Amino acid sequence: MRSRIGRWRSTTKSLPTFDDTLPGAPPIATLLAISGPLTGMRLELADETRVGRSEENDLVLPDALVSRLHALIRRRNLSWIVEDLDSRHGTFLNRRRIEGSRPLLRNDELQIGQSRFLFDSEVDVQNADFSDRLVYLGTPTDETLEVAPVAVLAGTREEEPGRDEGLEFVVQLGELFDSANVALPDALNGMGARLASLFRADALVLFLRDSVTNDLRPSVALYPGGETLADRSIVQRVSRERKSLLVSDHPDLARHPSPDAPAPPSARSVLCAPLEAGEALIGVVYLQRSELDSYSLLDLRNLRAVARLMAVFIEARQKAVALEMRARFDDQGNGGLICESAALRSVMDMVRRVAPAPVSVLITGETGTGKEVIAREVHRLSAPGMRGGEFVAVNCSAIPETLFESQLFGHEKGAFTGAVKLQQGLIERANGGTLFLDEVGELSPAVQPKLLRFLQERVFTRVGGTRCLRADVRLICATNRNLEEDVKAGLFREDLFHRLSVMPLHLPPLRERRDDIVPLAQHFLALHARSIGRPIRGFGKDALEAMMRYEWPGNIRELSNGIERAVLLCDGEVILARHLVFQGRGERTAAPGPARTDENDTPLISLADLEARHIQRVLDACEGNQMRASEVLGIHRNTLRKKIQDYGIR
């Protein structure tokens, strides 16, 4: 097996730094192989990297599922593009097959044949939420970040904002405060445009803190051309130290010519100030000009004052938007979860009791009921010590048995073929936090005793290593299987089952919590309509009735997918019953209408419904014992399990 690529490296140091020895060099991007023949290798991309089965490619993947010329990864200015070359089996980006070319973002998962790669680049590409523009976040070396001393700063220049302009901006902010009809995106774009004009900036980027990830993300970007480059280190320093920053001789990071796109404007002078409302950091405002020494300390002071006013306004509007979006959410401390039904409220009561104690939790329920959402809520409500760590989730059924031990415990360099460096495992990543094992019932018998040993002693050893390591990890597991039956059948260790289920939580299926259907549907409608860009206001009465009648064998996941399809199919502003097409009972059916009857008014049902009802009766008579039920039905227990899953039987 041979792989060729322009340059590649396997290093443990963090990548987001420019190479000191190559000033003005293009940004470095890499692919980290996480499955397939190159697992564990980090490959550095050239400006153009061809991937395929043929020896003429830069990256050769000897895989029958890989076409001779499969895909092309190329640099476009500061960003990276992946293009499928009409391959037979397709190129997948974040588990979705791509058509044509797609931009690569940091931590995107690229799958070609049986190989999966994680993309990483020292220049991150992000979209501004409210202005639909591209922002490149680059990080120079620390030595180039110089704040000019007061002695060499130019004095007040004719270009500096005057008192009248500053006062006018304050007046406009006051008018925005009084206007309740101005949407937050429109207000932010208006403020950004006025601020850029006031400080005569070549480019302005307004970063706001994401309430979920806690990251700073560009929300408004204003500049000529199609893209701009912002210095990540300046933004992070301002947010960390909560101090305004003036850079009068910034290194030019934008000298990356591209044949198909102009380079972003260079930033030789930068003003950056935090947006603070009380003790909270709302975001950061970032201004830049292409000339050296364009700003003075007076500019910095003025921007700092304006940023305080902007932060108060933005915080007020964000709270108003949050209250509106959560009007139907549960207000009893459920962390924004939609929780209208009594069945789910009782689960959330138990979550609040269990979360502060560092015990193992086993969440059971059908596929698509939201087990990972509940696991994240347990982590969010955990004791401060555990809550501060990372929440690490892994699907046990998605990792091959031969690689699972290495993924869970990590491996030493040289432990096996392809182990070119020391690799931390999931347990080490989750140290001080929570490890979530989804589909834990799929664990192989070979891995089960090793996980049990870790739970008993809280120590582990990397694959190929001899030194015992200790980790303080809270374990949360989830499964849609009946582990008690698996224990009786010898498929799952009884001692491990008891270790995992110190605190069991069962999530009821959606058909048993019908009070949640409409609020969930409205939540998914707002989410998908925004992401797809469709102006849909709500549901028609017939659509709501159809959703309430449907059995939802796929639970919340099926509801989300169904609403997303309805948004795509809807040709107006209201979703009707004819737009609802769901995947149910093993066949593609429209949302059910009134039941059909014969001449004696006896309901007519399908064979699938008849079989599902009969299986339900037998299970009820056997008190849920699948072994006894399979004997009564005259079918194998695995066949019964599949029918239970297909039909959504309790």
C-alpha positions as CSV (number, residue, x, y, z in Angstrom):
1,M,0.0,0.0,0.0
2,R,1.4,3.3,-1.0
3,S,0.2,6.9,-0.5
4,R,1.6,9.9,-2.2
5,I,0.9,13.5,-1.3
6,G,2.7,16.8,-1.8
7,R,3.8,17.1,1.8
8,W,2.7,15.3,5.0
9,R,3.6,15.4,8.6
10,S,2.6,13.7,11.8
11,T,3.1,16.1,14.7
12,T,1.5,16.7,18.1
13,K,1.9,20.4,18.2
14,S,-1.1,22.6,17.4
15,L,-1.4,23.6,13.8
16,P,-3.0,27.1,13.8
17,T,0.3,29.0,13.4
18,F,2.0,30.4,10.3
19,D,5.4,29.1,9.4
20,D,8.0,31.6,10.5
21,T,10.4,30.6,7.8
22,L,8.0,31.2,4.9
23,P,6.6,34.7,5.1
24,G,3.6,35.2,3.0
25,A,3.4,31.4,2.4
26,P,-0.1,29.9,1.7
27,P,-1.9,28.6,4.8
28,I,-1.4,25.0,5.7
29,A,-4.2,22.5,5.7
30,T,-4.2,18.8,6.7
31,L,-6.3,15.7,6.6
32,L,-6.3,13.4,9.7
33,A,-7.2,9.8,8.7
34,I,-9.6,8.4,11.3
35,S,-10.6,5.2,9.5
36,G,-9.3,3.2,6.5
37,P,-5.8,2.1,5.6
38,L,-4.2,5.4,6.6
39,T,-5.8,5.6,10.1
40,G,-3.7,7.8,12.4
41,M,-1.8,9.6,9.7
42,R,-1.9,13.4,9.3
43,L,-1.5,14.4,5.6
44,E,-0.5,17.9,4.6
45,L,-2.4,19.2,1.5
46,A,-0.8,20.8,-1.5
47,D,-2.5,23.6,-3.4
48,E,-4.1,20.8,-5.5
49,T,-4.4,17.3,-4.2
50,R,-6.0,14.6,-6.4
51,V,-7.5,11.6,-4.6
52,G,-8.3,8.2,-6.1
53,R,-7.4,4.6,-6.7
54,S,-5.0,5.2,-9.6
55,E,-1.2,5.6,-9.0
56,E,-1.3,8.9,-10.8
57,N,-3.1,10.6,-7.9
58,D,-1.4,12.6,-5.1
59,L,-3.3,10.5,-2.5
60,V,-3.7,6.9,-3.5
61,L,-6.4,4.9,-1.7
62,P,-6.3,1.2,-2.7
63,D,-10.0,0.6,-2.1
64,A,-12.6,-0.9,-4.5
65,L,-15.1,1.8,-3.4
66,V,-12.8,4.5,-4.6
67,S,-12.9,5.5,-8.3
68,R,-9.7,5.8,-10.4
69,L,-10.0,9.6,-10.2
70,H,-12.3,10.2,-7.3
71,A,-12.0,13.7,-5.9
72,L,-10.0,16.9,-6.0
73,I,-9.0,19.1,-3.0
74,R,-7.7,22.5,-3.9
75,R,-6.9,25.8,-2.3
76,R,-9.0,28.8,-3.3
77,N,-7.4,31.9,-1.9
78,L,-7.4,31.2,1.8
79,S,-10.1,28.6,1.8
80,W,-10.2,24.9,0.6
81,I,-12.6,23.3,-1.8
82,V,-13.4,19.6,-2.3
83,E,-14.8,18.5,-5.6
84,D,-16.2,15.1,-6.6
85,L,-14.9,14.0,-10.0
86,D,-18.0,12.1,-11.0
87,S,-17.0,9.2,-8.8
88,R,-19.2,6.1,-8.8
89,H,-19.7,5.7,-5.1
90,G,-19.6,9.4,-4.3
91,T,-17.7,11.8,-1.9
92,F,-19.3,12.4,1.4
93,L,-18.9,15.6,3.5
94,N,-20.2,15.3,7.1
95,R,-22.1,12.1,6.1
96,R,-23.9,13.7,3.1
97,R,-23.0,13.0,-0.5
98,I,-21.8,16.1,-2.3
99,E,-22.6,17.2,-5.9
100,G,-20.0,19.3,-7.6
101,S,-17.7,21.2,-5.2
102,R,-18.1,22.2,-1.5
103,P,-16.0,24.4,0.8
104,L,-14.1,22.6,3.6
105,L,-14.5,24.0,7.2
106,R,-12.3,23.1,10.2
107,N,-13.3,19.7,11.7
108,D,-15.4,18.7,8.7
109,E,-15.5,14.9,8.1
110,L,-14.6,13.8,4.6
111,Q,-15.3,10.3,3.5
112,I,-14.0,8.7,0.4
113,G,-14.7,4.9,0.1
114,Q,-13.9,3.3,3.4
115,S,-11.5,6.1,4.5
116,R,-12.7,9.0,6.7
117,F,-10.6,12.1,7.3
118,L,-10.9,15.2,9.5
119,F,-10.0,18.4,7.8
120,D,-8.0,21.1,9.6
121,S,-6.6,24.4,8.4
122,E,-4.7,27.2,10.2
123,V,-7.1,29.6,8.5
124,D,-10.7,29.0,9.5
125,V,-13.5,30.0,7.1
126,Q,-16.7,31.1,8.6
127,N,-19.9,32.7,7.4
128,A,-21.2,36.0,8.9
129,D,-24.7,35.0,10.1
130,F,-26.5,38.2,9.2
131,S,-24.6,39.6,6.2
132,D,-23.9,36.4,4.2
133,R,-20.2,37.1,3.8
134,L,-17.1,35.1,4.2
135,V,-14.6,35.8,7.0
136,Y,-11.2,34.1,7.2
137,L,-9.8,33.8,10.8
138,G,-6.0,33.6,10.6
139,T,-3.4,33.6,13.4
140,P,0.1,35.0,12.9
141,T,3.0,34.2,15.2
142,D,3.0,35.9,18.6
143,E,6.1,37.9,17.7
144,T,4.2,39.9,15.0
145,L,1.5,41.1,17.3
146,E,2.9,44.5,18.2
147,V,0.9,47.4,19.8
148,A,2.7,50.6,18.9
149,P,3.7,52.7,21.9
150,V,2.1,56.1,22.5
151,A,5.3,57.9,21.6
152,V,5.2,56.9,17.9
153,L,1.4,57.3,17.5
154,A,0.4,60.1,15.2
155,G,-1.8,62.8,16.8
156,T,-5.3,63.6,16.0
157,R,-5.8,63.7,12.3
158,E,-8.3,65.3,10.0
159,E,-9.8,61.9,9.3
160,E,-10.7,61.2,12.9
161,P,-14.4,61.1,13.7
162,G,-15.7,64.5,14.8
163,R,-17.9,65.3,17.7
164,D,-21.0,65.7,15.5
165,E,-20.5,62.3,13.8
166,G,-20.1,60.6,17.2
167,L,-23.1,62.3,18.7
168,E,-25.2,61.4,15.6
169,F,-24.2,57.7,16.1
170,V,-25.3,57.8,19.7
171,V,-28.6,59.4,18.7
172,Q,-29.2,56.6,16.1
173,L,-28.5,54.0,18.8
174,G,-31.1,55.6,21.0
175,E,-33.6,55.4,18.2
176,L,-32.9,51.7,17.8
177,F,-33.6,51.3,21.5
178,D,-37.0,52.9,21.2
179,S,-37.9,50.9,18.1
180,A,-39.3,47.5,19.0
181,N,-40.0,46.6,15.4
182,V,-36.4,46.5,14.1
183,A,-35.2,42.9,13.8
184,L,-31.8,42.1,15.4
185,P,-30.1,41.2,12.1
186,D,-31.2,44.5,10.5
187,A,-30.2,46.5,13.5
188,L,-26.7,44.9,13.6
189,N,-26.1,45.5,9.9
190,G,-27.2,49.1,10.3
191,M,-24.9,49.7,13.3
192,G,-22.0,48.0,11.6
193,A,-22.4,50.1,8.4
194,R,-22.6,53.3,10.4
195,L,-19.6,52.3,12.6
196,A,-17.5,51.5,9.6
197,S,-18.3,54.9,8.1
198,L,-17.6,56.7,11.3
199,F,-14.1,55.2,11.7
200,R,-13.5,55.1,7.9
201,A,-12.7,51.4,8.1
202,D,-11.9,49.3,5.0
203,A,-13.5,46.3,6.7
204,L,-15.6,45.6,9.8
205,V,-16.5,42.3,11.4
206,L,-18.8,42.0,14.4
207,F,-18.3,38.8,16.4
208,L,-21.0,37.6,18.7
209,R,-20.7,34.9,21.3
210,D,-22.6,31.7,20.4
211,S,-24.9,30.7,23.4
212,V,-24.4,27.0,22.7
213,T,-20.7,26.5,21.9
214,N,-19.6,29.7,23.7
215,D,-17.4,30.5,20.7
216,L,-17.0,33.9,19.0
217,R,-18.6,33.7,15.6
218,P,-18.8,36.4,12.9
219,S,-22.3,37.7,12.7
220,V,-21.9,40.9,10.5
221,A,-19.1,41.4,8.0
222,L,-18.9,44.6,5.9
223,Y,-16.1,45.1,3.3
224,P,-15.6,45.5,-0.4
225,G,-15.2,42.4,-2.4
226,G,-16.2,38.8,-1.5
227,E,-14.0,38.0,1.5
228,T,-11.9,39.4,4.3
229,L,-9.3,38.2,6.7
230,A,-9.5,38.8,10.5
231,D,-6.7,38.1,12.9
232,R,-7.9,35.4,15.3
233,S,-5.2,36.1,17.9
234,I,-6.4,39.7,18.3
235,V,-10.0,38.7,18.6
236,Q,-9.2,36.1,21.2
237,R,-6.9,38.4,23.2
238,V,-9.5,41.1,23.3
239,S,-12.2,38.6,24.5
240,R,-9.9,37.0,27.0
241,E,-8.5,40.2,28.6
242,R,-11.6,42.4,28.1
243,K,-9.4,45.3,26.9
244,S,-9.5,47.3,23.7
245,L,-6.5,46.8,21.4
246,L,-4.8,49.1,18.9
247,V,-2.4,47.6,16.3
248,S,-0.7,50.2,14.1
249,D,1.8,48.0,12.2
250,H,0.1,44.7,11.7
251,P,1.8,42.1,9.4
252,D,0.2,41.6,6.0
253,L,-1.3,38.1,6.2
254,A,-3.3,38.3,3.0
255,R,-0.5,37.9,0.4
256,H,-1.9,34.6,-1.0
257,P,-2.6,35.1,-4.7
258,S,-5.1,32.9,-6.4
259,P,-5.9,32.6,-10.1
260,D,-9.6,32.6,-9.6
261,A,-10.2,35.0,-6.7
262,P,-8.7,38.3,-5.5
263,A,-6.8,38.3,-2.2
264,P,-8.7,39.7,0.8
265,P,-7.8,43.3,1.8
266,S,-4.8,43.6,4.0
267,A,-5.1,44.9,7.5
268,R,-2.1,47.0,8.5
269,S,-4.0,49.0,11.2
270,V,-6.5,47.4,13.5
271,L,-9.0,48.6,16.2
272,C,-10.7,45.9,18.3
273,A,-12.9,46.4,21.4
274,P,-15.0,44.0,23.5
275,L,-18.8,44.3,23.6
276,E,-19.5,44.0,27.4
277,A,-22.9,44.3,29.1
278,G,-22.2,44.2,32.8
279,E,-20.1,41.1,33.6
280,A,-21.1,39.4,30.3
281,L,-19.1,39.4,27.1
282,I,-21.5,39.8,24.3
283,G,-18.9,39.8,21.5
284,V,-16.1,41.8,19.9
285,V,-16.1,44.5,17.2
286,Y,-13.1,44.4,14.8
287,L,-12.1,47.3,12.5
288,Q,-9.2,47.4,10.0
289,R,-7.5,49.7,7.5
290,S,-4.9,48.9,4.9
291,E,-2.6,51.9,5.7
292,L,0.0,51.9,8.5
293,D,-0.6,53.9,11.6
294,S,-4.2,54.8,10.6
295,Y,-5.7,55.0,14.1
296,S,-4.8,56.9,17.3
297,L,-5.5,56.4,21.0
298,L,-8.5,58.8,20.6
299,D,-10.0,56.4,18.0
300,L,-9.5,53.5,20.4
301,R,-11.2,55.5,23.3
302,N,-14.1,56.4,21.0
303,L,-14.6,52.8,19.8
304,R,-14.5,51.6,23.4
305,A,-17.3,54.0,24.4
306,V,-19.4,53.1,21.4
307,A,-18.9,49.4,22.0
308,R,-20.4,49.6,25.5
309,L,-23.5,51.2,24.1
310,M,-23.8,48.6,21.4
311,A,-23.4,45.8,23.9
312,V,-26.3,46.9,26.0
313,F,-28.6,47.1,23.0
314,I,-27.5,43.7,21.6
315,E,-27.9,42.0,24.9
316,A,-31.5,43.4,25.3
317,R,-32.4,42.3,21.8
318,Q,-30.9,38.8,22.3
319,K,-32.9,38.3,25.5
320,A,-36.1,39.4,23.7
321,V,-35.4,36.9,20.8
322,A,-34.6,34.1,23.3
323,L,-37.8,34.7,25.2
324,E,-39.8,34.6,22.0
325,M,-38.1,31.4,20.8
326,R,-38.6,29.7,24.2
327,A,-42.2,30.8,24.8
328,R,-43.3,27.2,24.4
329,F,-40.3,25.6,26.2
330,D,-40.5,24.3,29.7
331,D,-39.6,27.0,32.2
332,Q,-38.7,24.7,35.1
333,G,-35.0,24.5,34.4
334,N,-35.0,22.1,31.5
335,G,-32.2,24.0,29.7
336,G,-34.4,24.9,26.7
337,L,-35.7,21.4,26.1
338,I,-39.2,21.2,24.7
339,C,-41.0,19.5,27.6
340,E,-44.8,19.8,27.5
341,S,-45.9,16.2,28.2
342,A,-46.2,14.8,31.7
343,A,-44.2,11.7,30.6
344,L,-41.1,13.8,29.7
345,R,-41.5,16.1,32.7
346,S,-41.1,13.1,35.0
347,V,-37.9,12.2,33.2
348,M,-36.6,15.7,33.6
349,D,-37.4,15.7,37.3
350,M,-35.3,12.6,37.6
351,V,-32.5,14.2,35.5
352,R,-32.3,17.1,37.9
353,R,-32.0,14.7,40.9
354,V,-29.4,12.5,39.3
355,A,-27.1,15.1,37.6
356,P,-25.3,16.5,40.7
357,A,-24.2,13.0,41.8
358,P,-21.2,11.5,39.8
359,V,-22.9,8.2,39.2
360,S,-23.2,6.2,35.9
361,V,-26.4,6.7,34.0
362,L,-28.0,4.4,31.5
363,I,-30.6,6.0,29.2
364,T,-32.9,3.6,27.4
365,G,-35.5,4.2,24.7
366,E,-36.4,3.7,21.1
367,T,-34.2,5.1,18.3
368,G,-34.7,8.8,17.7
369,T,-36.2,9.6,21.2
370,G,-33.4,12.1,22.0
371,K,-31.2,10.1,24.3
372,E,-28.1,12.2,23.5
373,V,-30.0,15.4,24.2
374,I,-30.9,14.0,27.7
375,A,-27.2,12.9,28.2
376,R,-26.1,16.5,27.4
377,E,-28.6,17.8,29.9
378,V,-27.3,15.5,32.6
379,H,-23.8,16.9,31.8
380,R,-25.0,20.5,31.9
381,L,-26.6,20.0,35.3
382,S,-23.7,18.1,36.8
383,A,-21.6,19.3,39.7
384,P,-19.3,22.2,38.8
385,G,-16.2,20.0,38.7
386,M,-17.6,17.6,36.1
387,R,-19.5,20.3,34.2
388,G,-16.3,22.2,33.4
389,G,-14.9,19.2,31.5
390,E,-15.7,18.2,27.9
391,F,-18.7,16.2,26.8
392,V,-17.4,13.5,24.5
393,A,-19.9,11.4,22.5
394,V,-19.2,8.3,20.5
395,N,-21.5,5.8,18.8
396,C,-20.2,2.3,19.7
397,S,-21.8,0.7,16.6
398,A,-20.0,3.1,14.2
399,I,-16.4,2.1,15.3
400,P,-15.1,-1.3,14.1
401,E,-14.4,-3.8,16.8
402,T,-10.6,-3.9,16.0
403,L,-10.3,-0.1,16.5
404,F,-12.6,0.5,19.4
405,E,-10.1,-0.3,22.1
406,S,-7.6,2.2,20.5
407,Q,-10.4,4.8,20.2
408,L,-11.5,4.4,23.8
409,F,-8.2,4.1,25.6
410,G,-5.8,5.6,23.1
411,H,-2.5,4.1,21.8
412,E,1.2,4.5,22.0
413,K,3.4,5.3,19.0
414,G,4.2,2.1,17.2
415,A,1.5,0.1,18.9
416,F,0.3,-1.2,15.6
417,T,0.7,-0.5,11.9
418,G,-0.2,3.1,11.2
419,A,0.2,4.2,14.8
420,V,2.8,6.9,13.9
421,K,2.3,8.9,17.0
422,L,0.9,8.8,20.5
423,Q,-2.9,9.2,20.3
424,Q,-5.1,10.2,23.3
425,G,-8.3,8.1,23.6
426,L,-11.9,9.2,24.3
427,I,-11.5,8.6,28.1
428,E,-8.5,11.0,28.3
429,R,-10.4,13.7,26.3
430,A,-13.3,13.4,28.7
431,N,-11.2,13.6,31.8
432,G,-12.9,16.0,34.2
433,G,-16.1,15.8,32.1
434,T,-18.6,13.3,30.6
435,L,-18.1,10.3,28.2
436,F,-21.3,9.4,26.4
437,L,-21.4,5.9,24.9
438,D,-24.3,5.7,22.5
439,E,-25.5,2.2,21.4
440,V,-23.6,0.6,24.3
441,G,-25.4,-2.7,23.7
442,E,-23.3,-3.1,20.5
443,L,-20.0,-3.4,22.5
444,S,-18.1,-6.5,21.6
445,P,-17.5,-9.2,24.3
446,A,-13.8,-8.5,24.0
447,V,-14.1,-4.8,25.0
448,Q,-16.7,-5.2,27.7
449,P,-14.3,-6.5,30.5
450,K,-11.8,-3.7,29.7
451,L,-14.5,-1.1,30.1
452,L,-15.6,-2.8,33.3
453,R,-12.1,-2.6,34.8
454,F,-11.9,1.1,34.1
455,L,-15.3,1.7,35.8
456,Q,-14.2,-0.3,38.9
457,E,-10.7,1.2,39.3
458,R,-10.8,4.4,37.2
459,V,-7.5,3.5,35.6
460,F,-6.6,2.4,32.1
461,T,-3.6,1.6,29.9
462,R,-3.2,2.8,26.3
463,V,-2.9,0.2,23.6
464,G,0.8,-0.8,23.4
465,G,1.6,1.0,26.7
466,T,2.5,-0.3,30.1
467,R,1.8,2.7,32.3
468,C,-1.5,3.0,34.1
469,L,-3.3,6.3,33.7
470,R,-6.1,7.7,35.9
471,A,-9.1,9.6,34.6
472,D,-12.0,11.2,36.4
473,V,-14.9,10.6,34.0
474,R,-18.6,10.5,34.4
475,L,-20.0,7.7,32.1
476,I,-23.4,8.0,30.5
477,C,-24.6,5.2,28.2
478,A,-27.6,4.9,25.9
479,T,-29.2,2.0,24.1
480,N,-32.4,1.0,22.3
481,R,-31.9,-2.7,23.1
482,N,-33.1,-4.6,26.2
483,L,-29.9,-5.2,28.0
484,E,-31.5,-7.4,30.6
485,E,-32.5,-9.8,27.8
486,D,-29.0,-9.6,26.4
487,V,-27.6,-10.5,29.8
488,K,-29.9,-13.5,30.0
489,A,-28.9,-14.5,26.5
490,G,-25.2,-14.2,27.3
491,L,-24.6,-11.3,24.9
492,F,-23.8,-8.7,27.6
493,R,-21.9,-9.0,30.9
494,E,-24.2,-8.9,33.9
495,D,-21.6,-7.2,36.1
496,L,-21.0,-4.5,33.5
497,F,-24.7,-4.0,33.1
498,H,-25.1,-3.3,36.8
499,R,-22.1,-0.9,36.7
500,L,-23.6,1.1,33.8
501,S,-27.2,1.2,35.2
502,V,-26.6,2.7,38.6
503,M,-29.3,5.2,37.6
504,P,-31.5,4.1,34.7
505,L,-33.6,6.6,32.8
506,H,-36.2,5.5,30.2
507,L,-37.3,7.9,27.5
508,P,-40.9,7.4,26.3
509,P,-41.5,7.3,22.5
510,L,-43.1,10.3,20.9
511,R,-46.5,8.5,20.5
512,E,-46.7,8.4,24.3
513,R,-45.9,12.1,24.7
514,R,-48.3,13.7,22.1
515,D,-48.3,17.0,23.9
516,D,-44.7,17.5,22.6
517,I,-45.5,16.9,18.9
518,V,-46.8,20.3,18.0
519,P,-44.2,22.3,20.0
520,L,-41.4,20.1,18.5
521,A,-42.8,20.5,15.0
522,Q,-42.9,24.3,15.4
523,H,-39.3,24.3,16.7
524,F,-38.0,22.2,13.8
525,L,-40.0,24.4,11.4
526,A,-38.2,27.6,12.6
527,L,-34.9,25.8,12.5
528,H,-35.2,24.3,9.0
529,A,-36.9,27.3,7.4
530,R,-34.1,29.5,8.5
531,S,-31.3,27.1,7.4
532,I,-33.0,26.5,4.0
533,G,-34.0,30.1,3.6
534,R,-37.8,29.6,3.1
535,P,-40.3,32.2,4.5
536,I,-42.7,29.7,6.0
537,R,-45.0,31.0,8.8
538,G,-46.5,27.9,10.3
539,F,-48.7,24.8,9.8
540,G,-52.2,24.5,8.5
541,K,-54.9,22.9,10.6
542,D,-55.0,19.7,8.5
543,A,-51.2,19.4,8.9
544,L,-51.4,19.6,12.7
545,E,-54.2,17.1,12.8
546,A,-52.2,14.7,10.6
547,M,-49.1,15.0,12.8
548,M,-51.2,14.3,15.9
549,R,-52.7,11.1,14.3
550,Y,-49.4,9.7,13.1
551,E,-47.7,7.0,15.3
552,W,-44.1,8.3,14.7
553,P,-42.2,5.0,14.7
554,G,-39.0,7.0,14.1
555,N,-39.8,9.3,17.0
556,I,-38.2,12.8,17.1
557,R,-35.6,12.1,14.4
558,E,-38.4,11.2,12.0
559,L,-40.4,14.3,13.0
560,S,-37.3,16.5,12.3
561,N,-36.6,14.9,8.9
562,G,-40.3,15.1,8.0
563,I,-40.5,18.8,8.7
564,E,-37.3,19.4,6.8
565,R,-38.9,17.6,3.7
566,A,-42.1,19.6,4.2
567,V,-40.2,22.9,4.1
568,L,-38.6,21.8,0.8
569,L,-41.9,20.7,-0.7
570,C,-44.0,23.7,0.6
571,D,-44.9,26.1,-2.2
572,G,-46.4,28.8,0.0
573,E,-46.1,30.3,3.5
574,V,-48.0,27.5,5.3
575,I,-47.3,23.8,5.5
576,L,-50.4,21.7,4.6
577,A,-51.0,18.0,5.1
578,R,-50.1,17.3,1.5
579,H,-46.6,18.5,2.2
580,L,-46.1,15.9,5.0
581,V,-44.4,12.7,3.8
582,F,-43.0,10.5,6.5
583,Q,-41.1,7.2,6.5
584,G,-43.3,4.8,8.5
585,R,-43.9,1.1,9.1
586,G,-41.2,0.2,6.6
587,E,-42.9,1.9,3.6
588,R,-43.1,5.5,2.4
589,T,-46.6,6.8,3.3
590,A,-48.2,10.2,3.6
591,A,-49.4,11.4,6.9
592,P,-52.5,9.2,7.7
593,G,-55.9,10.4,7.0
594,P,-59.3,9.0,8.3
595,A,-59.4,5.2,8.5
596,R,-61.2,3.4,5.7
597,T,-64.1,1.1,6.5
598,D,-66.2,-1.6,4.8
599,E,-70.0,-1.7,4.4
600,N,-70.4,-2.8,8.0
601,D,-68.4,0.2,9.2
602,T,-65.5,-2.1,10.2
603,P,-62.1,-0.4,9.9
604,L,-59.9,-1.7,7.1
605,I,-56.2,-1.9,8.1
606,S,-53.1,-3.1,6.3
607,L,-51.3,-6.4,6.9
608,A,-48.4,-4.5,8.5
609,D,-50.8,-2.8,11.0
610,L,-52.4,-6.2,11.7
611,E,-49.0,-7.9,12.3
612,A,-47.9,-5.0,14.6
613,R,-51.1,-5.2,16.7
614,H,-50.7,-9.0,17.0
615,I,-47.1,-8.7,18.1
616,Q,-48.1,-6.0,20.6
617,R,-50.8,-8.3,22.1
618,V,-48.3,-11.2,22.4
619,L,-45.7,-9.0,24.1
620,D,-48.3,-7.7,26.5
621,A,-49.4,-11.3,27.4
622,C,-45.7,-12.3,27.9
623,E,-45.2,-9.2,30.1
624,G,-42.6,-7.8,27.6
625,N,-40.4,-11.0,27.7
626,Q,-39.1,-11.2,24.1
627,M,-37.8,-14.7,24.5
628,R,-41.2,-16.1,25.4
629,A,-43.0,-13.9,22.8
630,S,-40.7,-15.2,20.0
631,E,-41.6,-18.8,21.0
632,V,-45.4,-18.0,21.0
633,L,-45.1,-16.3,17.6
634,G,-42.9,-19.1,16.1
635,I,-40.1,-16.7,15.0
636,H,-36.5,-16.2,15.9
637,R,-35.8,-13.7,18.7
638,N,-33.7,-11.5,16.3
639,T,-36.6,-11.4,13.8
640,L,-38.9,-10.3,16.6
641,R,-36.4,-7.6,17.6
642,K,-36.3,-6.3,14.0
643,K,-40.1,-6.2,13.8
644,I,-40.3,-4.4,17.1
645,Q,-37.9,-1.8,15.8
646,D,-39.5,-1.5,12.4
647,Y,-43.1,-1.2,13.7
648,G,-42.1,1.1,16.7
649,I,-43.7,-1.4,19.2
650,R,-43.4,-0.6,22.9
